[in-house]
Amino acid sequence: MRMTTVPAILPAILALVATGVAGAQAPPRTVPPLLTGAWEGLMQAPQWPSFLTLTIGADSAGPAVTLEMLGQRMRASGVDASGDRAVVRIGDGPGAVHLRLQRRDDQLDGWLRQGTDSFPVELARVPVYSRPASRVEAWEQDIAAIRTRFLAYDRSFSPAERSSAVALLDSTQRELPTLHDNQVIATLATAIALARNAHTRLYLVRNATELRRLPVRLWWFSDGLRIVRASPEHGALLGCRVDEIDGIVARQARDLVAPAFAGNPQWTDYKTVYS
């Protein structure tokens, strides 16, 4: 097995967050309109790319710039912006991280540097969508975001898998007027699962989603699908076997929803009990 080391700049950035480095904003007190807004893209480190989100704005204290990376959100301690260029500093002293960026159309290109380490950065402006006039337009915006913001950066897809995902998104968009919202959600999950990476998926069932949940928990056993948990008022169902779902044999129902989940058969079994 060939081991790789994390670029020194990544733990250093996390250390800046851990020590709470965030000073007052430096002059100038305004940011050129061409640079304001949210930007996202990649820092090309030697071992792997890292995804960044940079938000440039202003508040009563002056320029307000934040960098999100590796699940951490950091406010810049210094900003120097003029015209189509910006220099952002996070932290102070020898360990400070510097972003030097220049705007070209709807892209910011430049470098992220700390000490002697320097990595190229390419950021694209995050689209600002208008309020949708209909459910079809709302879904079109979601599909556009998956196509231009997710597929553009995710590294799980091979070229062929990416082409298949785009084709499925295109066909779904054409059929939006005739599809139920749940069908759209399941199809988008299937497009993302084409990467065959179990860690890259659309979360279908969470407490905050629109999908309805039943008051039972299911699990696959050698003799079929059984109820292993239930709310108190449905306690009599514990241990019961589910033979059919809306007239569909349980195992066939499993196979119908399986394309929405990437991974091996055991993982697919686990994910389908929620569906």
Secondary structure, DSSP 8 states (H G I E B T S, - for coil): -------THHHHHHHHHHTT------S-S---TTT-EEEEEEEE-SSSEEEEEEEEEEETTEEEEEEEETTEEEE-SEEEEETTEEEEEESSGGG-EEEEEEEETTEEEEEEEETTEEEEEEEEE-------SSHHHHHHHHHHHIIIIITTT--S--HHHHHHHHHHHHHHHHHGGGS-HHHHHHHHHHHHHTT--TTS------TTSSS---SEEEEEETTEEEEEEE-GGGGGGTT-EE-EETTEEHHHHHHHHGGGS-S-HHHHHHHHTT-
